[in-house]
């Protein structure tokens, strides 16, 4: 596997932090692209898949859109538009409150649960391929380091 230097054809970096940031951005895009290709077979985007997983985690309880938006992996996604597309595909049910039409609750439809199960299997297989040559310990260490890396910025913002 080529290094980040080989991929972007840059032999030096200003700092180790710059190299890590470039590698994170590149690697994140690479992983998103792999997920997107996998989900294309089911006519789903990875953002739609993420919303469906959040709904599944509600264990049948309908929730407002703001709950979904707050838990999405990509906070820049337009949750409202994504939900509209999932409702159109009959993968998500939208229930409007009878006494306050502004209150809308969302839940995973039966068809959505079936599609999500298929998509989850495909994504699981893709994830296994992406990190296949790393041990479970190495993957846990990488995840822990990413948490620490991200949390440094959050500490400064407080």
C-alpha positions in Angstrom: 0.0 0.0 0.0 1.5 3.4 -1.0 2.2 6.0 1.7 0.3 9.3 1.8 3.5 10.9 0.4 3.3 8.6 -2.6 -0.4 9.1 -3.1 -0.4 12.9 -3.1 3.2 13.1 -4.5 4.5 15.3 -1.7 7.8 14.2 0.0 7.8 16.7 2.9 5.3 18.3 5.2 5.4 21.4 7.4 4.9 19.2 10.5 3.8 15.8 11.7 0.4 17.4 12.4 0.0 18.6 8.8 0.9 15.1 7.6 -1.7 13.5 9.9 -4.4 16.0 8.9 -3.8 15.4 5.2 -3.8 11.6 5.8 -7.0 11.8 7.8 -8.8 13.9 5.2 -7.6 11.6 2.4 -8.3 8.4 4.3 -11.8 9.6 5.4 -12.7 10.3 1.8 -11.3 6.9 0.7 -13.4 5.1 3.3 -16.5 7.1 2.4 -16.0 6.3 -1.2 -15.7 2.6 -0.5 -19.0 2.7 1.5 -20.7 4.7 -1.2 -19.7 2.1 -3.8 -21.0 -0.7 -1.6 -24.3 0.9 -0.9 -24.9 1.9 -4.6 -26.1 -1.6 -5.3 -29.0 -1.0 -2.9 -29.7 2.6 -4.2 -28.6 4.1 -0.9 -26.1 6.8 0.0 -24.0 6.4 3.0 -25.8 9.3 4.7 -29.1 7.5 4.1 -27.6 4.4 5.6 -26.4 6.3 8.6 -30.0 7.8 9.2 -31.5 4.3 8.9 -29.0 2.9 11.4 -29.9 5.7 13.8 -33.6 4.9 13.4 -32.9 1.2 14.0 -31.1 2.2 17.2 -34.4 3.7 18.5 -35.8 0.2 18.7 -39.1 1.0 17.0 -39.7 4.3 18.8 -40.5 7.2 16.4 -38.3 10.2 16.9 -38.2 13.8 15.6 -35.9 14.9 12.8 -33.7 16.9 15.2 -32.7 13.6 17.0 -31.5 12.2 13.7 -29.7 15.4 12.7 -27.8 15.5 16.0 -26.5 12.0 15.7 -25.4 11.9 12.1 -21.8 11.1 11.3 -21.7 14.0 8.8 -23.2 17.1 10.5 -23.2 18.9 7.1 -25.8 16.6 5.6 -29.2 17.9 5.0 -31.2 15.5 7.2 -34.6 16.8 6.0 -33.8 16.1 2.4 -32.3 12.7 3.2 -35.5 11.7 5.1 -37.7 12.9 2.2 -35.8 10.5 -0.1 -36.1 7.6 2.4 -39.8 8.2 2.8 -40.2 8.3 -1.0 -38.4 4.9 -1.2 -40.7 3.7 1.6 -37.8 2.9 3.9 -38.8 5.4 6.6 -42.3 6.2 7.9 -43.2 9.7 8.7 -46.0 10.3 11.3 -47.5 13.7 11.6 -49.0 14.5 15.0 -52.8 15.0 14.7 -53.0 17.9 17.2 -49.8 19.7 16.0 -48.9 19.2 12.4 -45.5 20.8 13.0 -44.5 17.7 15.0 -43.3 14.9 12.8 -41.9 11.7 14.1 -39.8 9.2 12.0 -39.3 5.5 12.2 -37.8 2.7 10.2 -40.4 1.0 8.0 -40.6 -2.8 7.7 -39.2 -2.5 4.2 -36.5 -0.2 5.6 -35.5 -2.8 8.2 -35.1 -5.5 5.5 -33.0 -3.1 3.3 -30.9 -2.0 6.3 -30.1 -5.6 7.2 -28.9 -6.2 3.6 -26.9 -2.9 3.6 -25.4 -3.7 7.0 -24.1 -7.0 5.8 -22.5 -5.3 2.7 -20.9 -2.6 4.8 -19.6 -5.1 7.4 -17.9 -7.0 4.6 -16.5 -3.7 3.1 -15.2 -2.6 6.6 -13.5 -6.0 7.0 -11.7 -5.6 3.7 -10.6 -2.0 4.5 -8.9 -2.9 7.8 -8.2 -6.5 6.9 -4.5 -6.6 7.6 -4.7 -4.8 11.0 -5.2 -6.8 14.1 -8.1 -6.1 16.4 -5.6 -4.6 18.9 -4.2 -2.3 16.2 -7.6 -1.2 15.1 -8.6 -0.4 18.7 -5.4 1.6 19.1 -6.0 3.5 15.9 -9.5 4.3 17.1 -8.3 5.4 20.5 -5.6 7.6 19.0 -8.2 9.2 16.7 -10.4 9.9 19.7 -7.5 11.6 21.5 -6.6 13.6 18.4 -10.1 14.8 18.0 -10.7 15.5 21.7 -7.7 17.9 21.9 -9.6 20.4 19.8 -12.8 19.9 21.8 -10.9 20.6 25.0 -9.7 23.9 23.6 -13.2 24.9 22.5 -14.6 24.5 26.0 
